[in-house]
């Protein structure tokens, strides 16, 4: 994944929450444009629960396989896909 691809999702207006699918199989949810801070080769994602800081993830962009809209993933799950 290139940082420009991530920035495209973060700068979209209106912002649409998205999921980053990683090489480990993990999925990282980004629900606000300020929740992810891209760098040259990595991204810092802030995790919140109930409006409070719950931690963060520092992810190499090398490990991001794809980004997809979070609403699409919800729709697939409700239709029985996955």
Protein Blocks (a to p, Z undefined) as FASTA:
>chain_A
ZZklmmmmmmpccddddddddfkopacddfbfklpccdfkbccddddeehiafbdcdddf
klmmbdcdfklmmmmmmnopZZ
